């Protein structure tokens, strides 16, 4: 079982020059949940997820992880706790899938040691979860877009992080692979991890996330269960769209229908 | 236990890496010995050397230790420096075209050394010329990372290198233009062409500690270079302090390349060719490319320096001229490959 992580975000602002990319963002998040970050382009989703990964400094406000300021954690401990999946899928050298997954183990390996059995087990689990076991000897540069997206997610999972921060992990994937990748992330949240995922597909967000945070112009516009957040009124105000919503059990399918 | 066969496979690759290192090491050693004994007289000269050894051991010793040894050790260490710094720059910038010469670090080192040389500081303090080279490289590498370090497009970085090269060339020309005598100007030009000939033990003693310090700094980036395969954000999220990595790379290049260029002049393209050729043999892993490129650079430079001594020309060819003639077509080839692959 994973030690339950806890984020406390209070009045977090991030500015680039004069522009407020995040403005007084406040929420808290704890393990065992899958949280979707949704909102239009430029709402600050990527900035928020990078700040939570410790890749961007907060301009003001507090950002605590397990009751301690995020920037006060040593980099190597943070690297073991947090797995960050970047929006960019660039891999710069044609290494094999296996090699790429070993990179995910870097925070756990000593500089001089080889790959331990424990590393190998974590890698095997990650390969199975993302269904890329058959690709392990392939060069990453020869994979299809969908295969690469899953391999990069496997790289994050191989690090056995308590927290997964994934920036648009399913963009550009076909419907089957979208469902597959999000199911994998959901499984991770079920064993006590905190999974925060940036999504543009609101139906998938509603289907897989326990909770949605809707960002607009750097502020939290709504925060709650998918049905509470994805109201017609909120969709019109934030995205400027009129949407058709269809209830499907506890979930709702959201179909943006016309631009208002 | 599905993990076990793969683990064994990983170990067998480790073994082949050790063999690669041993093989390259043996090659460097053999070439170094050959470089000590083969001079302008070619293979036939070796017999003469042995005769000298029998008749006049003192002359033999002087010839070997004061003439041949500095040349051999310089070729070895400068080649190692260029190979290693090329591998580090390529890994850091994720750009197969990155190299001290192309990025303007070498010509800036030459400029720094020329300035020191020109203003006559070198006469006063012996260490000044290499330190001028170090300062020149440091300024150039830092400017380069500031100009194009985060560039997504690999060619942007190369353009930044072109700008730095042009600036260094212009300022070097200015120094030549203002040189006190044509002889001084000629001396500077000849030295910039790059050669291991006529370097003394003193040159070696000045350059070697600086180069060694540079190597240590360059090697300290090895794990971060692997992580950078995934890009800067992912590397930072894996626990690497990239600001520190960049500073170590800049300082490492400055000490190693600066001291090398200030001693031997500009030797181009070794840092481009060596990592590129050896990369597939280490499974494209930036960390493993470092020791392999260090040895590969040393071997290539020793072989090339033996080559220029064996080619029968009236005046010995400058090694910098030879590497430029061979390296430029290689650079064009890489550019074409990158264009075709749409990078």
Interface residues (C-beta under 8 A of the other chain):
Chain A: X50 X53 X54 X55 X75 X76 X78 X79 X80 X82 X83 X84 X86 X88 X90 X91 X92 X93 X94 X95 X96 X98 X99 X100 X103 X104 X106 X107 X111 X114 X115 X117 X120 X121 X123 X124 X136 X152 X155 X159
Chain B: X2 X3 X6 X7 X10 X11 X14 X94 X223 X226 X227 X228 X229 X230 X231 X233 X234 X236 X237 X238 X239 X240 X241 X279 X283 X284 X285 X286
